Amino acid sequence: MFVKTDMSFGVNEVLLASVLGSVVFSLFAAQPLVIVGVTGPITVFNYTVYDIITPRGTNYFAFMCWIGIWALIFHWILAITNSCNGLRYVTRFSCDIFGFYVAFIYLQKGIQVLTRQWEVSDASAYLSIMIALLVTVVAYLCGIVGQSALFPRHVRKFIEDYGTPLTVVFFTGFVHIGKMSGIELLKLPTSKSFFPTTDRGWFIHFWDISVSDVFLAIPFAILLTILFWFDHNVSSLIAQGTEFPLRKPAGFHWDIFLLGLTTGVAGLLGIPFPNGLIPQAPFHTTSLCVTRTETDEKGYTKRITDHVVEQRVSNLAQGLLTLGTMSGPLLIVLHLIPQAVLAGLFFVMGIQALEANGITAKLMFLFTDCQLISPSEPLSQITRKWVVWAFVGLELVGFGATFAITQTIAAIGFPVFILLYIPMRTLLMPRLFTQAELRILDAPTASPFTMESVGGNHGQMHNDSSDETLEEAERGESEGALRQRRASVGGASRRRTSFRSGESVEIDRIHKS
């Protein structure tokens, strides 16, 4: 954004946007586990608007402010009309495509950072490439060590949790060793502490714009609202995925109301619009998982998640610490970081996001030797093998269309492509695949408990004993009795996920958030 908006948005604006999102959502959101900040898609949105608007002579910040104001109104309309009930149709299919897109945005931005190093010299460019690759390899190895059996548990968890930031610190100093110190490297651009990057105040004069431009901002605000409705809710769904035994309910309608508020305030302050982050949001939930060791009949031990520490402190604390980085001394430290190190950090985040993506898992299955595939692999139960290829192909087409349009001036319309994932899965897929195949290929993103406030997952009952309650319904059981049975089963299910005192538990990950 700094480069493509002619320095309109810099480090301070991004930091303040992250602080705004974290403070508001940690204190007031129904689901405070979701990390809110500046995402790759909103970066594309911001500089695409800049490319369209500035040639007309329109005040960019005033125009962005009106986009935020209109988007605030649209978000509140969506919240009041319970639009988030549409999330019941969002499955892993849509989330995987969007997550795949976000991962490639990270990789693309890392490459773009490296290509700019040739503006200095060839030596700077080649050294930057080497540094970026070293950062990627070392940070990735830290994650592998954390998941291995090497070293005592507390040592490998320290390496996993703190390896990436320590890698950034090390290579920031590494470039000053020997002859490397004589090569000029582009650094992270910073400005005066607690001040905007450009010569302006924090409050935008939104009246310095023509009436026609005020209404011209409406279609841009609609596209932003579509993007945020999907992006933020998908981030929230993944952070409350089925793998996390959460006990506190979600509140999607209220959270989209809060997102409208932060969008409007961000517009008035002239900072990027914050929303839910992928992969940071699910990383945050993962870091709060408490695990315990179980031993099976054969003596094998494994760690399972017992519960999640659901609270508001960690999100608020990281937001306040981020505010501290806007101070003079820490901005000086940030300015020491070579852009090549940040490119390596982008590569690591992109690779980690790809590893956790369902599309990657299916591609690995398709390219694995058939004789080495475990019989217990769910995908191997699909008799029509072309079905897996077709399903993955449709996912890649959705990703390719979204990624391709963001490389053109028409990138402003990419939220529409993202929204089309939902009817594509709901209306098209059942015509191509059987329900049994779709149950293997796809799955709900969040548990019925999490989705209860939006009507449950599409095609599923609202509790773990769906087959039993369905049979009861078929026998003609009254609606009131059925609702009472569901409540009792749901309560028992939640009680089963509660913490059982006396068991040996420990924090699996502490710091990734």
Order of alpha helices (4+ residues) and beta strands (2+ residues): alpha-beta-alpha-alpha-alpha-alpha-alpha-alpha-alpha-beta-alpha-beta-beta-alpha-alpha-alpha-alpha-alpha-alpha-alpha-alpha-alpha-alpha-beta
